[in-house]
Amino acid sequence: MKMTFLAAGLISAVALASPALAQDHNAHKTMQHDAAAMPAGDQGAASKAFAAANAKMHKDMAIEFTGNADKDFVLGMIAHHQGAIDMAKVELEYGKDAKIRKLAEDIIAAQEGEIKQMKAWLDKSGN
């Protein structure tokens, strides 16, 4: 009897909480996650450049979804890869560590190549 009562109570609690949880999730989806909303932190030149690149990437990734998974993936990833390139360029401008600078160079080369592949796919597929 105690177990039945406990189980019924748990089920009721979950059922009552579900709409509230869904509402919180939906509210989160509409929040603006841009650089202006982020904590200030160190606002030196490099930080400002990273914040600008990050904000641009997120803005550009806000594509209008088409229902075509392939096209949506490619459009989102082009913007994401460009963001990686832009951030790597900030590293090359301000960074000092040789290994990280080399990583930034490698990222630029790889991401540029992949962007070319994705744009070629868009052209070829008529998207």
N, C-alpha and C positions, 0 to 999 in steps of 0.2 A: 504494500500500500504506500509506504514511504517513497519507494523508488518510482512508482507511478506518478505520485504527486510531484516529486522532484523533476521527473522527465517532462511532465506537463508544464511545469513552471519554466524550465529551460526553453522549451519550444515556444512558449508564449513570449518570453523575453526576446528571443531571436526574431520572432515574427514582428514584434513591436519595434525592435531596433532597426530592422531592415530598411524601412522607408527613410529613416533618419540617416542611416549610413549612405544610402543611395543619393540622398539630397546633398550630403557633404561631398561625395565624390563628384557629383555634377557641378557643384559650386567650384570645386578645385579645378575642373577642366576649363572653366571660363576665366580663371585668374591669369593676369598678365605676368609672365616670367621673364621680363626684360631686364636689362642691366640697371635701369633706373630704379627698379624695385628691389634690387639686391643691396645688401649692406655695403656701406661705403668702403671700408678697409683702406688700404694704401692706395691713394689716387695719384701715384707718380705717372710719368709718361707711358711706361710699359703697361701698367695696370689699366690706364685709360684706353690704350690701344687694344688690349685683350678684351676689355669690356665692350668696346665698339664692334670688334670682330664677332664676339659672341652674340651680341644683340642683332647684328645683321644676319648672322647664320640662322638664328631662331626665327626672325622675321621671314627670311627667304624659305625656310622649311614649312611655313604655314601655307601649304599648297591647298588648292581646291581639289579634293579627292574625286576621282573619276569613277570609281568602282572597278577599275582595271588594276589589279594588284601589281602587275609588272610595271605599268606606267607610273602608278603612284609611288612605287618603290624607287624607280629611277629618278623621278622628279625630286623626291625628298632627299635621296642620296647625293644628287648633284649639288644641292644647296649645302648639305652636310659636309661633303668633301671640300667644297669651296671654303667653307668655314675653317676646316682644318688647314687648308693652304694659307688662308689669311692669318690664322694664329701662328703658323710656322714662320711666316714672314715677320711677325712681331718678334718671335724668338730670335730670328737672325738679326734684326735691328738692335735689340736690347740685350740679348743673352750673351753670356760670357763662357759658359761651360762648353768645351770642345765637343764632348760626346752628345750633349743635347742639341748643339748647333748642327751636328752631323745628322742626328735624328730628324731635325726639322727639314734639312735638305732632302733626306730620303722620303719624308712624308710628302713634301711638295712634288717630287718626281712621281711617286706612286699615285697620289691623288689626281694629279693632272692627267696621267695616263688613263686612270679609271673614268674620269670625267669624259675624256675623248671617246672611250668605249661606250659609255651610256648615251652620249649625244648621238653617236653613230647609230646606236640601236633605235633611238627615238626617230631619227631621220629615215632609217630603213623600214621601220614598222609603220610609218605614216602617222606617228604620234607627235 
